[in-house]
Amino acid sequence: MDVPGLLEAASLLVPEKIATENDTTVNDVWEYLAHDEWEVALGLLEELSDVQRLPLGLWEALATAAEQMRLEKSAARCHWRSYGTRHGIIRADLRRGRP
């Protein structure tokens, strides 16, 4: 599949109601896709995934798209997120304790 097709397929897995802290929504992704701004669209889809856990298919599509665009860091991040979605991860926020 081609990069735009992969990004479009991934964007269809994002609920329309979610938005980032900067009010970015999946509609913004569609705007960038319409103007062939694939790298920006990929980044926005990654940001939207931080708001709500999204399906494995999204990460697989994003990883493949990033690989096809030769964005090695993005591809690695998407593969890592795919692995985490499939197998689960433990997140911890570290804070400095009181002296």
N, C-alpha and C positions, 0 to 999 in steps of 0.2 A: 504494500500500500504506500502511497505517496505521503509526504510530510503533511500537507494540508488536510488530507483525508484522516490521517492519524490524529491530528489535533482536533479536527471536527468531531471525530468519534469520542475522543476523551472529553470534550466540552459537553457532549450530550449526557455524560454521566454526572455532571455537576448540577445540583438543584438550583433553580433560578433564584430562590429566596435567600441563599447565603451571600454574604458580602464580607470583605476584609475590613480592617480598621479604617482604611482609606476609601471605603465605599466602592471598592472594585467588585464587580459582579461578572457572571458568565457573559452578560451582554457586552461588556468591555472586551472580552476575549474575542467574541464574534466580530467586533469592529476591527480589531487588529488582524484577524484572519482575512477579512474582506480587503484589507490593504496589503496583504502578503507580508505582514510583520510577524513571521512565525516564531522567532526567538522571543519576542515580547509576549506573544500569546502563550508560549510554553511557560515562561516565568510567571505569568498571571495565574495559570492553572495550578502551578506549584503553590503559589500564595493562597489560593482559594482552598487548597487541601489542608492548610493549617487551621482553617476555621472549623472544618468538619471532616471527619474521617470519610474518605471516598473509596470506591471499590477498586479491587485489584486491577481490573481491566484498564482503568485510567492510568495507573502507574506503568503498566506494560506498554500501552500506547505511547505515553510520554517518553519512556526509555527508548523505544524504537525510533521515535521522531528525533530525539536528541542525538542518537547514534547516526541517523541519516544526515543530520545537519553538522555532524562532526563536533558536537559540543560534549567533550569527554567528561567534564565535571558534572554537567547536568544529567548526562546519561548515567553516571555512577550514582548520583543522588537519587534518581528515579528508580534505579535497580535496588538501591538500599531501601527505599520506601516501599517498593513492591515486596521485598523480602519481609519487611516489618508488617505489612498488611497481611501477608500469607501466614506468617509464623508468630506474629505478636512481638511486641517489644515492651521493655520496662523503661519508663522515663522518670528521671529524678531531677528535681530542681535543688541545686546546692546553694546553701546560704551560709554566710559567715555567722558563726555563733557569737554569743556574748562573751566578752573576756572574763 
